[in-house]
């Protein structure tokens, strides 16, 4: 099985750059929609839609809402999510041409010098 180096960079064409910018703008729009939701709206949505990771963990209400908004435009429903490598570890394959949904993850800032 061939391993792919996901860190390698290649130059994108002008069309690919435009598509990437559109995708970023759409994602920002979804994130803004989730940010505008009240805690009550988020909890009601989380109760209505149950999304878990392929490892069996439940997602936060904000990530559940974000996934629901992204899936709404594609006509698909989301029930179990995972990364490419997570699915491979579970013995599953990702279909060629499938596109990823984005979720929010905590990021750690750079360590400050003491």
CORHUPE-V51748 format. One line per field, one symbol per residue. ss: DSSP state (H for helix, E for strand, - for the rest). psi: psi as a letter, one per 20 degrees, with the letter a starting at -180 (. if undefined). A space follows every 10 residues. Layout:
# CORHUPE-V51748
ss->???
psi->???
This chain:
# CORHUPE-V51748
ss->---------- ---HHHHHHH HHHHHHHHHH HHHHHH--HH HHHHHHHH-- -EE----E-- HHHHHHHHHH HH-------E E--HHHHHH- ---------- ---------- ----
psi->ppqpoiipqq pqrhghgghg hgggggghgg ghghhiqrhg gghgghhhpo prriijqqrr hghggghghh hgiijrqpgp qrrghghghj jrqpqpiqqq qqrpqqqprq pqq.
